[in-house]
Amino acid sequence: MTLMETVSFLKANDNFMILTHRRPDGDTVGSAAALCRALRALGKTAFLSANDGITKRLAPFAEGLFAPAGYAPDTVVAVDIADEKLFCASDEHYKGKVDLCIDHHPTNTGYAKHLLLQAEEAATGAVVWQITGELGADKTREICNAVYLAIATDTGCFKYANTTPCCHRAAAECIELGADFHPINTAFFVVKTPARLALESEMFAGLVTSRDNRACAAVISRDFIEKVNADMDDLDNLSSLLMQLEQVKVGALLTENVQRGTYKLSVRSRAPVNAAAICKKFDGGGHERASGGSVSGSREYCVSALMQAMTEELSDV
């Protein structure tokens, strides 16, 4: 669908349920919250589906938006979700029933009946900002905060290679209209808990590198996560720190899940290395410079398999 076709669809329908992906980040929560508030401003009924992974930093942006028990939607919208396998466990029953997906991931599988995909955008929040404007909803501070959060977090506070003039303009408009950009930037990019600092130290202490130092991998064990009492906010976006190493072209972080021996995979890369191509080998995908997947097995096996995949991707670079 085009942007205007999407706007027409939203205006023509009602009783919305908006889905966010598991292990939610600022883009999925911010985009969903902004869209929900914009629809409500038009007099429509709209809620976010419950997401038990939402963290204490993200929760305020979605406050008051979650659906009450027993709510039965007429229209299901997925936001920033490239694949049904990224649905929360509580949203499994919506598989095959999504009416509209709004996304910016080039790996979107097209699972929804209708899809608005703007793969050139740095964040789904930038797409939702356009939709909000075309809907004619009042751009309240809450909407501006949610969109700013979405864009800032998916661009690494505007330092990642995916940053575009469009997202700068959208963020600037949010600030002009009252977004609390400084508190948001401080909470998500400056302040660190003792647990976060301990995780960063652990990650670099056990770093494994290739012979030419262009690839690296790190592991955070579940035992260590529990030892330092880290929460999901502490674990957020650790993998991006691997790209601070001077010679590294691609870096990967394996974070052990509660189910021991299974790992969340996060890969970050510099052009022309394709992180999505690496993660595709591990039941994942995403963007060329930032992707995710999952790996199972012993720590040694997972690191070895990952290093081999990254080395193969680097062979032609």
NORUR-V667312 format. One record per residue. N is the residue number from 1. RES is the residue in three letters. SS is DSSP state (H for helix, E for strand, L for the rest). PSI is psi in whole degrees, -180 to 180 (* if undefined). Layout:
N;RES;SS;PSI
N;RES;SS;PSI
This chain:
1;MET;L;152
2;THR;L;171
3;LEU;H;-48
4;MET;H;-33
5;GLU;H;-37
6;THR;H;-44
7;VAL;H;-44
8;SER;H;-41
9;PHE;H;-46
10;LEU;H;-38
11;LYS;H;-31
12;ALA;H;-13
13;ASN;L;173
14;ASP;L;179
15;ASN;L;65
16;PHE;E;144
17;MET;E;125
18;ILE;E;125
19;LEU;E;142
20;THR;L;158
21;HIS;E;159
22;ARG;L;157
23;ARG;L;60
24;PRO;L;146
25;ASP;L;-176
26;GLY;H;-31
27;ASP;H;-48
28;THR;H;-42
29;VAL;H;-45
30;GLY;H;-43
31;SER;H;-45
32;ALA;H;-43
33;ALA;H;-43
34;ALA;H;-44
35;LEU;H;-43
36;CYS;H;-46
37;ARG;H;-37
38;ALA;H;-42
39;LEU;H;-40
40;ARG;H;-35
41;ALA;H;-23
42;LEU;L;3
43;GLY;L;10
44;LYS;L;158
45;THR;L;123
46;ALA;E;139
47;PHE;E;159
48;LEU;E;142
49;SER;L;144
50;ALA;L;140
51;ASN;L;106
52;ASP;L;-3
53;GLY;L;-3
54;ILE;L;137
55;THR;L;171
56;LYS;H;-28
57;ARG;H;-35
58;LEU;H;-27
59;ALA;H;-41
60;PRO;H;-28
61;PHE;H;-23
62;ALA;H;8
63;GLU;L;131
64;GLY;L;7
65;LEU;L;-11
66;PHE;E;145
67;ALA;L;142
68;PRO;L;161
69;ALA;L;135
70;GLY;L;-1
71;TYR;L;129
72;ALA;L;106
73;PRO;L;157
74;ASP;L;-25
75;THR;E;123
76;VAL;E;126
77;VAL;E;128
78;ALA;E;135
79;VAL;E;123
80;ASP;L;32
81;ILE;L;112
82;ALA;L;-20
83;ASP;L;146
84;GLU;H;-25
85;LYS;H;-9
86;LEU;H;4
87;PHE;E;148
88;CYS;L;154
89;ALA;H;-35
90;SER;H;-10
91;ASP;H;10
92;GLU;H;-33
93;HIS;H;-8
94;TYR;H;-2
95;LYS;L;131
96;GLY;L;3
97;LYS;L;12
98;VAL;L;123
99;ASP;L;-34
100;LEU;E;136
101;CYS;E;131
102;ILE;E;122
103;ASP;E;168
104;HIS;L;6
105;HIS;L;124
106;PRO;L;-18
107;THR;L;11
108;ASN;L;133
109;THR;L;-4
110;GLY;L;32
111;TYR;L;-22
112;ALA;L;158
113;LYS;L;-38
114;HIS;E;144
115;LEU;E;126
116;LEU;E;106
117;LEU;E;119
118;GLN;L;83
119;ALA;L;-17
120;GLU;L;-13
121;GLU;L;145
122;ALA;L;-26
123;ALA;L;150
124;THR;H;-29
125;GLY;H;-34
126;ALA;H;-33
127;VAL;H;-44
128;VAL;H;-34
129;TRP;H;-42
130;GLN;H;-44
131;ILE;H;-44
132;THR;H;-43
133;GLY;H;-43
134;GLU;H;-27
135;LEU;H;-25
136;GLY;L;14
137;ALA;L;149
138;ASP;L;125
139;LYS;L;85
140;THR;L;169
141;ARG;H;-38
142;GLU;H;-41
143;ILE;H;-43
144;CYS;H;-41
145;ASN;H;-43
146;ALA;H;-43
147;VAL;H;-42
148;TYR;H;-45
149;LEU;H;-48
150;ALA;H;-48
151;ILE;H;-45
152;ALA;H;-43
153;THR;H;-35
154;ASP;H;-10
155;THR;L;6
156;GLY;L;44
157;CYS;L;42
158;PHE;L;26
159;LYS;L;-11
160;TYR;L;161
161;ALA;L;-17
162;ASN;L;-5
163;THR;L;131
164;THR;L;163
165;PRO;H;-36
166;CYS;H;-44
167;CYS;H;-31
168;HIS;H;-43
169;ARG;H;-43
170;ALA;H;-44
171;ALA;H;-40
172;ALA;H;-40
173;GLU;H;-40
174;CYS;H;-43
175;ILE;H;-43
176;GLU;H;-32
177;LEU;L;7
178;GLY;L;10
179;ALA;L;139
180;ASP;L;66
181;PHE;H;-37
182;HIS;H;-48
183;PRO;H;-37
184;ILE;H;-48
185;ASN;H;-40
186;THR;H;-47
187;ALA;H;-36
188;PHE;H;-17
189;PHE;H;-7
190;VAL;L;-60
191;VAL;L;135
192;LYS;L;140
193;THR;L;163
194;PRO;H;-35
195;ALA;H;-41
196;ARG;H;-44
197;LEU;H;-37
198;ALA;H;-39
199;LEU;H;-42
200;GLU;H;-42
201;SER;H;-43
202;GLU;H;-40
203;MET;H;-48
204;PHE;H;-28
205;ALA;H;-34
206;GLY;L;21
207;LEU;L;135
208;VAL;E;131
209;THR;E;156
210;SER;L;169
211;ARG;L;-35
212;ASP;L;4
213;ASN;L;14
214;ARG;L;-16
215;ALA;E;144
216;CYS;E;155
217;ALA;E;145
218;ALA;E;157
219;VAL;E;135
220;ILE;E;114
221;SER;L;155
222;ARG;H;-34
223;ASP;H;-42
224;PHE;H;-39
225;ILE;H;-44
226;GLU;H;-34
227;LYS;H;-42
228;VAL;L;3
229;ASN;L;45
230;ALA;L;145
231;ASP;L;-175
232;MET;H;-32
233;ASP;H;-40
234;ASP;H;-31
235;LEU;H;-11
236;ASP;L;127
237;ASN;L;29
238;LEU;H;-35
239;SER;H;-28
240;SER;H;-24
241;LEU;H;-24
242;LEU;H;-26
243;MET;H;-1
244;GLN;H;-16
245;LEU;L;131
246;GLU;L;-47
247;GLN;L;-8
248;VAL;L;129
249;LYS;L;-26
250;VAL;E;134
251;GLY;E;146
252;ALA;E;143
253;LEU;E;130
254;LEU;E;117
255;THR;E;117
256;GLU;E;134
257;ASN;L;174
258;VAL;L;-37
259;GLN;L;102
260;ARG;L;144
261;GLY;L;2
262;THR;E;141
263;TYR;E;140
264;LYS;E;130
265;LEU;E;130
266;SER;E;124
267;VAL;E;134
268;ARG;E;147
269;SER;E;167
270;ARG;L;150
271;ALA;L;140
272;PRO;L;16
273;VAL;L;131
274;ASN;L;104
275;ALA;H;-35
276;ALA;H;-37
277;ALA;H;-37
278;ILE;H;-47
279;CYS;H;-24
280;LYS;H;-29
281;LYS;L;-12
282;PHE;L;44
283;ASP;L;41
284;GLY;L;-163
285;GLY;E;-165
286;GLY;E;-128
287;HIS;L;165
288;GLU;L;-31
289;ARG;L;-9
290;ALA;E;115
291;SER;E;170
292;GLY;E;168
293;GLY;E;-158
294;SER;E;147
295;VAL;E;144
296;SER;E;147
297;GLY;L;-170
298;SER;L;159
299;ARG;H;-46
300;GLU;H;-43
301;TYR;H;-45
302;CYS;H;-43
303;VAL;H;-44
304;SER;H;-45
305;ALA;H;-40
306;LEU;H;-43
307;MET;H;-38
308;GLN;H;-44
309;ALA;H;-40
310;MET;H;-39
311;THR;H;-39
312;GLU;H;-41
313;GLU;H;-28
314;LEU;H;-12
315;SER;L;-30
316;ASP;L;10
317;VAL;L;*
